[in-house]
Amino acid sequence: AGPAVHRDAVRDCWRPVAAALGIAAVFAALLLAYPVWLLVAGPERIAGPVQETSLYRGNLLAPVIPDSSMYFRVGRFVPLADTFSGNTSENGLYLGIPLLAVLVVGAIVLRRRSVMKIAVVTTAVAFILSLGSRLTVGRWVWRSVPLPGAVLTRIPLLDNTIAARYSLYVLLGAALILALTLEALRVRVRGGDHQAVLAGVACGVVACLALLPLVPAWPYAARVMQVPRYFSSGAVGVIPSGSVAVNYPFATSADATPMLWQIAAGLRFKSPGGRFIVPPSVPGPVERAFRQVAAGHRLAATSELRCELLGELRSWQVRAVLVQLGGQRPDLVMPFFEWLIGRPPDAQSGGISAWYGRVTGAQCGLGETSGGTGRTAPNGVTTAAGVR
């Protein structure tokens, strides 16, 4: 912004600025060379985007149609607006018609000011980048209209860019344009003491009218998640520290509640599943089966399915299976796990049914069982001898 606003100062300061930038570039290259190589060309690098970035891109109508997170909204358009940028938490492009009108008028009136030019160009560029690789208008995607964001999808590291998050810079630019407009209005109206008050009132009225559509729909919907008492009691101490425990329900990005169980237990155990961003993949047998049970489906109790599930649990070196009754058909949960593991739970306390010991699959030819010998845990539960 400096060279654009103060062109005369460029001749005096370009040499020291260039020297500082050159030194910084050398040190940055030395420090970042290996990390960048490791990310782009190193062993076990991730090839391609780690998530479906095309879902999170702005919509051309987003600045003028409020979604369900706004207090002032039009009910018939809310279902459409809630899809902008993928979901309401990523949709940051809404400005409202009054604010857009003030921004446009301010940009036109102050178009000769260098700072306004920079603010308008920066905001426009950020808005275009927030639209992603293809122009989306409402529910239509105009694939024949490529946008600059398409270039980013072909550049390593930048191919994971979430286009919708450029909306943060759109809001920053809009705030600057609004501030410049209000300042110009204050200067134009201000004169004597009475006019100074009038200028303040005028600026306040314009600001309130422009920002009124941005009032959020407080309070936002929320729900309290109850962690079973088992995980804050001494019963959880039976699980070997640092071992793997499988939870039901299975933690996924849609519902990662069991991750709270780990926190309540002081991260005593590791657990498959959770809310994290990974390259798209097909769910494994255990996750798929657990999700089907939670959806109320009665699985076919075949030896092939049981062997497949036990094989995956054994590959994870599972030492505990922790089950909370729930789902659409809670009556199906316990029979399923008793069939899978081959016995009733070792303990039931604090809202959790627990099976302890190594998960084996001798019946499927996957290895030897840990039966024969056992030991009594502190809470009186007989566990496999392999549990330590």
MIPAZA-164352 format. One line per field, with one value per residue (C-alpha): residue number from 0; residue in three letters; x, y, z. Coordinates in steps of 0.1 Angstrom, whole numbers, plus 5000, padded with zeros to 4 digits. Each point is the difference from the previous one (the first is absolute). Layout:
REM MIPAZA-164352
resi (NUM,...)
resn (ALA,...)
X (X,...)
Y (Y,...)
Z (Z,...)
***
This chain:
REM MIPAZA-164352
resi (0,1,2,3,4,5,6,7,8,9,10,11,12,13,14,15,16,17,18,19,20,21,22,23,24,25,26,27,28,29,30,31,32,33,34,35,36,37,38,39,40,41,42,43,44,45,46,47,48,49,50,51,52,53,54,55,56,57,58,59,60,61,62,63,64,65,66,67,68,69,70,71,72,73,74,75,76,77,78,79,80,81,82,83,84,85,86,87,88,89,90,91,92,93,94,95,96,97,98,99,100,101,102,103,104,105,106,107,108,109,110,111,112,113,114,115,116,117,118,119,120,121,122,123,124,125,126,127,128,129,130,131,132,133,134,135,136,137,138,139,140,141,142,143,144,145,146,147,148,149,150,151,152,153,154,155,156,157,158,159,160,161,162,163,164,165,166,167,168,169,170,171,172,173,174,175,176,177,178,179,180,181,182,183,184,185,186,187,188,189,190,191,192,193,194,195,196,197,198,199,200,201,202,203,204,205,206,207,208,209,210,211,212,213,214,215,216,217,218,219,220,221,222,223,224,225,226,227,228,229,230,231,232,233,234,235,236,237,238,239,240,241,242,243,244,245,246,247,248,249,250,251,252,253,254,255,256,257,258,259,260,261,262,263,264,265,266,267,268,269,270,271,272,273,274,275,276,277,278,279,280,281,282,283,284,285,286,287,288,289,290,291,292,293,294,295,296,297,298,299,300,301,302,303,304,305,306,307,308,309,310,311,312,313,314,315,316,317,318,319,320,321,322,323,324,325,326,327,328,329,330,331,332,333,334,335,336,337,338,339,340,341,342,343,344,345,346,347,348,349,350,351,352,353,354,355,356,357,358,359,360,361,362,363,364,365,366,367,368,369,370,371,372,373,374,375,376,377,378,379,380,381,382,383,384,385,386,387)
resn (ALA,GLY,PRO,ALA,VAL,HIS,ARG,ASP,ALA,VAL,ARG,ASP,CYS,TRP,ARG,PRO,VAL,ALA,ALA,ALA,LEU,GLY,ILE,ALA,ALA,VAL,PHE,ALA,ALA,LEU,LEU,LEU,ALA,TYR,PRO,VAL,TRP,LEU,LEU,VAL,ALA,GLY,PRO,GLU,ARG,ILE,ALA,GLY,PRO,VAL,GLN,GLU,THR,SER,LEU,TYR,ARG,GLY,ASN,LEU,LEU,ALA,PRO,VAL,ILE,PRO,ASP,SER,SER,MET,TYR,PHE,ARG,VAL,GLY,ARG,PHE,VAL,PRO,LEU,ALA,ASP,THR,PHE,SER,GLY,ASN,THR,SER,GLU,ASN,GLY,LEU,TYR,LEU,GLY,ILE,PRO,LEU,LEU,ALA,VAL,LEU,VAL,VAL,GLY,ALA,ILE,VAL,LEU,ARG,ARG,ARG,SER,VAL,MET,LYS,ILE,ALA,VAL,VAL,THR,THR,ALA,VAL,ALA,PHE,ILE,LEU,SER,LEU,GLY,SER,ARG,LEU,THR,VAL,GLY,ARG,TRP,VAL,TRP,ARG,SER,VAL,PRO,LEU,PRO,GLY,ALA,VAL,LEU,THR,ARG,ILE,PRO,LEU,LEU,ASP,ASN,THR,ILE,ALA,ALA,ARG,TYR,SER,LEU,TYR,VAL,LEU,LEU,GLY,ALA,ALA,LEU,ILE,LEU,ALA,LEU,THR,LEU,GLU,ALA,LEU,ARG,VAL,ARG,VAL,ARG,GLY,GLY,ASP,HIS,GLN,ALA,VAL,LEU,ALA,GLY,VAL,ALA,CYS,GLY,VAL,VAL,ALA,CYS,LEU,ALA,LEU,LEU,PRO,LEU,VAL,PRO,ALA,TRP,PRO,TYR,ALA,ALA,ARG,VAL,MET,GLN,VAL,PRO,ARG,TYR,PHE,SER,SER,GLY,ALA,VAL,GLY,VAL,ILE,PRO,SER,GLY,SER,VAL,ALA,VAL,ASN,TYR,PRO,PHE,ALA,THR,SER,ALA,ASP,ALA,THR,PRO,MET,LEU,TRP,GLN,ILE,ALA,ALA,GLY,LEU,ARG,PHE,LYS,SER,PRO,GLY,GLY,ARG,PHE,ILE,VAL,PRO,PRO,SER,VAL,PRO,GLY,PRO,VAL,GLU,ARG,ALA,PHE,ARG,GLN,VAL,ALA,ALA,GLY,HIS,ARG,LEU,ALA,ALA,THR,SER,GLU,LEU,ARG,CYS,GLU,LEU,LEU,GLY,GLU,LEU,ARG,SER,TRP,GLN,VAL,ARG,ALA,VAL,LEU,VAL,GLN,LEU,GLY,GLY,GLN,ARG,PRO,ASP,LEU,VAL,MET,PRO,PHE,PHE,GLU,TRP,LEU,ILE,GLY,ARG,PRO,PRO,ASP,ALA,GLN,SER,GLY,GLY,ILE,SER,ALA,TRP,TYR,GLY,ARG,VAL,THR,GLY,ALA,GLN,CYS,GLY,LEU,GLY,GLU,THR,SER,GLY,GLY,THR,GLY,ARG,THR,ALA,PRO,ASN,GLY,VAL,THR,THR,ALA,ALA,GLY,VAL,ARG)
X (5000,5029,5013,4964,4992,5034,5016,5026,5014,5008,5033,5013,4991,5002,5036,4998,4967,5015,5030,4978,4978,5030,5015,4966,4995,5034,4994,4964,5012,5026,4975,4971,5018,4999,4964,4986,5019,4986,4965,5002,5024,5010,4992,4965,4988,4963,4992,4971,4976,4992,4964,4973,5009,4974,4972,5012,4998,4981,4968,4993,4967,5015,5006,4963,4982,5002,5002,4986,5028,4986,4971,4984,4995,4975,4986,4995,5036,5016,5003,5019,5022,5010,5017,5022,5037,4991,4984,4992,5032,5020,4977,5016,4990,4967,5000,4964,4985,5003,5037,5006,4983,5021,5032,4992,4991,5031,5022,4986,5001,5036,5013,5028,5015,5029,4990,4965,5014,5022,4971,4976,5025,5010,4964,4991,5030,4991,4964,5009,5024,4973,4978,5024,5008,4965,4973,4971,4967,4973,4999,5016,5037,5011,5028,5006,5011,5034,5013,5035,4995,5004,5037,5004,4987,5030,5027,5013,4991,4976,4978,4987,4989,4964,4987,4972,5024,5012,4967,5019,5020,4968,4986,5033,4998,4964,5007,5027,4978,4972,5025,5012,4965,4988,5031,4993,4964,5012,5024,4973,4973,5022,5004,4991,4992,4965,5011,5026,4972,4979,5030,5003,4963,5000,5029,4984,4967,5016,5022,4970,4979,5028,5009,4965,4996,5031,4984,5005,4972,5010,4999,5014,4987,5022,4998,5017,5018,5000,5031,4993,5012,5021,5027,5005,4999,5026,4985,5018,5033,4995,5009,5038,5014,5009,4981,4973,4963,4972,4969,4964,4986,5030,5014,4997,5001,4962,5000,5033,4984,5022,5030,4986,5002,5037,5004,4980,5023,5031,5009,5007,4993,5002,4970,4993,4978,4994,4995,5030,5007,5014,4999,4967,4999,4975,4991,5015,4980,4997,4990,4975,4985,4998,4983,4975,4991,4996,4976,4978,5010,5002,5032,5001,5018,5023,5034,5015,4989,5011,5035,5003,4991,5023,5028,4999,4997,5029,5021,4994,5013,4967,5001,4965,4966,4979,4963,4973,4964,4986,4991,4966,4996,5018,4986,5023,5033,5007,4991,5023,5030,4995,4998,5031,5022,4985,4991,4980,5018,5027,4986,4970,5003,4996,4979,5026,5002,5036,5019,5036,5030,5015,4975,5009,4987,5010,4966,5008,5036,5014,5020,4998,4976,5012,4977,5011,5016,4987,5004,4977,5000,4996,4963,4995,4998,5018,5022,5023,5034,5015,4985,5026)
Y (5000,5024,5004,5005,5027,5017,4997,5027,4981,4969,5015,5007,4967,4972,4992,4992,4983,4978,4992,4990,4978,4984,4990,4988,4979,4983,4990,4990,4977,4984,4994,4989,4980,4966,5004,5010,4971,4976,5011,5001,4972,4982,4964,4992,5033,5006,5001,5022,5018,4985,5011,5009,5037,5006,4997,5031,5028,5032,5007,5031,5005,4996,5037,5008,4969,4994,4964,4986,5015,5035,5014,5018,4974,4990,4966,4988,5007,4985,4964,5014,5024,4973,4982,5030,4992,4964,5009,5030,4999,5005,5026,5034,5019,5014,5038,5010,5024,5032,4994,4992,5032,5021,4983,5006,5037,5005,4984,5021,5033,4994,4983,5025,4992,4976,4982,4994,4986,4975,4990,4994,4980,4979,4993,4991,4977,4982,4996,4985,4976,4991,4987,4972,4984,5002,5027,4989,5019,4987,4962,5003,4994,5017,4976,5019,5030,4993,5022,5008,4976,4972,5007,4993,4965,4992,5013,4977,5011,5026,4972,4997,5036,5005,5027,5010,5012,5029,5015,5012,5024,5010,5011,5017,5020,5008,5013,5023,5013,5007,5018,5022,5008,5009,5021,5019,5005,5014,5024,5013,5005,5014,5037,5017,4983,4992,4988,4977,4984,4997,4984,4974,4993,4997,4975,4980,4998,4989,4974,4985,4998,4984,4975,4991,4970,4985,4995,4963,4976,4997,4978,4974,4964,4979,4966,4988,4967,4977,4979,4966,4999,4970,5022,5022,4970,4975,4974,5015,4991,4964,5011,4998,5035,5009,4970,5000,5000,4999,5020,4996,5022,5003,5036,5016,5036,5001,4991,4998,4998,4970,5023,5017,4966,5000,5034,4991,4970,5021,4987,4967,4980,5004,4995,4996,5026,5037,5033,5008,5008,4972,4992,4985,4962,4972,4992,4968,4969,5010,5036,4989,4973,5023,5027,4975,4988,5036,5006,4971,4974,4963,4986,4965,4979,4982,4985,5020,5033,4991,4989,5033,5021,4981,5001,5038,5003,4977,5020,5031,4980,5008,4994,5013,5004,5026,5002,5025,4990,5023,5003,4996,4965,4997,4965,4988,5013,4974,4969,5013,5004,4968,4982,5018,4995,4967,5007,5024,5032,4997,5030,5024,5032,5037,4996,4979,4963,4990,4971,4997,4981,4994,4996,4968,4980,4964,4988,5017,4988,5034,4989,4985,5011,5014,4976,4974,5022,5032,5025,5020,5038,5024,5002,4963,4995,4970,5011,4983,4992,5021,5032,5020)
Z (5000,5007,4964,4988,5025,5003,4966,5007,5029,4979,4986,5035,5017,4973,5006,5037,4995,4972,5022,5030,4977,4984,5034,5013,4968,5004,5036,4992,4972,5023,5028,4978,4973,5018,5015,4966,4983,5026,4994,4962,4990,5032,5010,5010,4988,4993,4963,4991,5023,5034,4998,4976,4996,4973,5025,5019,4975,5000,4981,4979,5019,5035,5006,4997,5013,5038,5013,5032,5021,4994,5021,4970,4974,4974,5008,4964,4992,5031,4987,4970,5020,5025,4971,4991,5006,5010,5033,5022,5020,4968,4984,5008,4969,5011,5002,4995,4975,5022,5007,4963,4990,5024,4988,4963,5006,5021,4974,4972,5019,5013,4969,4996,5034,4998,5032,4987,4967,5019,5023,4971,4979,5030,5010,4964,4996,5033,4989,4967,5017,5025,4971,4994,4967,4984,5001,5022,4999,5023,4993,4966,4993,4968,4990,4968,5021,5015,5028,5012,5029,4974,4998,5037,4996,4978,5024,5027,5036,4986,4986,5036,5001,5014,4976,5023,5026,4978,5012,5031,4978,4983,5034,5008,4968,5005,5035,4986,4973,5025,5023,4972,4989,5035,5005,4968,5011,5034,4984,4975,5027,5027,5006,5033,5033,4990,4966,5017,5020,4968,4982,5028,4999,4962,5001,5027,4982,4967,5018,5019,4969,4980,5027,5012,4977,5015,5034,5008,5010,5036,5020,4976,5004,5022,5018,5031,4996,5031,5005,5016,5036,4992,4985,5031,5024,5011,4977,4970,5017,4988,4965,4996,4997,4964,4985,4974,5009,4975,5008,4990,4986,4976,4999,4966,4986,5002,5037,5019,5035,5011,4998,5031,5017,4994,5015,5031,5004,4998,4966,5016,4968,4963,4978,4963,4984,5008,4983,4978,4964,4979,4963,4990,5007,5004,5036,5014,5010,5037,4994,4973,5023,5030,4980,4986,5035,5012,4970,5013,4975,5011,4985,4986,5026,4976,5008,4971,5015,5035,4987,4980,5030,5024,4976,4998,5038,5004,4975,5022,5031,5018,5038,5009,4984,5016,4991,5009,4992,4974,4963,4984,5013,5034,5004,4972,5015,5027,4980,4972,5023,5019,4966,4988,5030,5010,5036,5022,5011,5027,5019,4999,5019,4995,4969,4981,4992,4998,4986,5010,4987,4966,4972,4982,4972,5005,4988,4967,4997,5010,5030,5034,5027,5033,5020,5024,5026,5013,5028,5021,4994,5029,4994,5000,4962,4987,4970,4976,5012,4972,5016,5018)
***
